[in-house]
Amino acid sequence: MQTLYEALRRITTEHGERPFLSVPPRVGRPYLPDGAEITFAEVLGAVDALAAAWAAAGWGPGHRVALALDNHPAHVMHFLALNRLGVSQVPVNPYYLKHEMAYLLDHSEADAAVSLPWNRDKITEVSDIPVVGWDDTSTPDQFTPPPAPRPAQKATPDLSTEIALIYTSGTTSRPKGAIIDNDYAFAVGRVYAEHGGALTVRDGVERIFIPLPYFHVNAGINTIAMALLKGVCLIVPDRFHAETWWDDLAATRATAIHYLGIIPPVLMKAPPSPRDRDHGLRYGLGAGLDPAIHRAFEERFNLPMVEVWGMTETGRFLADCHAPRQIDTRAFGRPLPDHLLARVVDEQGAEVPRGTAGELVVRAPGPDPRQGFFKGYLKNEAATAEAWRDGWFHTGDVVMQADDGMLMFVERAKNIIRRSGENISAAEVENALIDCPAVGAVAVIAVPDAMRDEEVFAAIVPAPGHKPGLATAEAVLAFARDRLAYYKLPGWIVFRDSLPVTGTQKVQKHRLYPDGVDPCADPAALDLREAKANIRKARA
């Protein structure tokens, strides 16, 4: 097989009448409020009709189409129709602000867009590309795309054909467009299908509930590819809804879930219920589950939650899915000799001893280290070369490797605060502060400090019943002083009504303050460095 479309045709011959896409019902949702379930055969029919329409309008290799279809099944149908023709999709994050949307559409050189009604203006306000609407009255056989802006390239879609341009989150700079091809999709699909252990996927049986957006690779590329290899059903709500979580799982007969780190704590806060174990789930797959609640979560809900590691650029992921799983740590699996090699290196690229923190670097086995990875960053050869220096992809993640080969996450290198020669994990500080009763949400960053190089700066959303101000800041400091070494305590605290987040609720730290703005100059920022020094003196 050379394309995902060919995989769809093959799997339909085996599982044509089985469900491929499922949407749980949700009253008030602007699309499919009654839900939907669509078989592989039905998807193939829709994809063929859409592909015929795109082809008749002259679309083919060398073209890109933006998809602003949220988590509607039409996203998958258009994606696979474009894949058949060799057209690349540019999935649109509907949460983008105007300048972010303008950047994505301009940088990607998208030639047209397909949009749900409520996303249309977000595109037309910042771009003059043609936009075709789609709603619940739209049908594939009546779809009329705009004429292609130029002739398609003379090429037959194959493994090397670009199928998507996925933009990274851009935590410290402009998002980079990662070029994804069919080979990438098959590589990650096979890894998911072959991990085994707690992640064993049964052919034609699993129904995987994925409350994640199609504009990310997890739902939008990786799991679609696996489903096309294994004949399983993907259940995709519009987003995570805590209040209807168990109802949605029951209504869709889910056998597995994908999660983000924010989901388990929310579920744990709910009062115990007989429904906690009244489900058909076999596994959860995700990242960011705090080891402090990992075991308690699994015991309460009788559900193995498998921590994995992966990136947009790598596709393939590592997973702590084989017994004995190390759920009391931040373990995320061992290197995969047949799929994904991994090393832990220092700043010079030399491998560090086991048990020593360093940067995780990965590559494909065999003669081509980039096989199955992203093809590069669009219009950014320098960044691509920098990421691939020495023949290994540099992830920017700080990890440690145990003697048995298990890899454990420490922190993103860019989220390390360097204060007076000490390396401080922003995640460690956040995990300590979030347990404070006065803290509803928190994001920790580094800020410049004339004496100490950098200082710890915490942006905090107060918990209900707690007022922003010096008294609450001092209460936070008093709470954390017994949980963190003094130098890890916040030297600055600012209170916010909310934190900037992505559509998947990932905090965007780079949006706390504009580029070039010193957070310490914020009139609302509270300087706690003297109080922090007093704690040091008291401990001396």
Secondary structure by P-SEA (a helix, b strand, c coil): cccaaaaaaaaaaaccccccbbbccccccccccccccccaaaaaaaaaaaaaaaaaacccccbbbbbcccccaaaaaaaaaaaaacbbbbcccccccaaaaaaaaaaacccccccccccccccccccccbbbbbcccccccccccccccccccccccccccccbbbbcccccccbbbbbbcaaaaaaaaaaaacccccccccccccbbbbcccccccccccaaaaaaaacbbbbbbcccccccaaaaaaaaacccccccccccaaaaaaccccccccccccccccccccccccaaaaaaaccbbbbbbbbcccccccccccccccccccccccccccccbbbbbbccccccccccbbbbbbbbbccccccccccccccccaaaaaaaaccccccccccccccccbbbbbccccccccccccbbbbaaaaaaaaaaccccccbbbbbbbbccccbbbbbbbbccccccccaaaaaaaaaaacccccccccccbbbbbcccccccccccccccccccccccccccccccaaaaaaaaaaaac
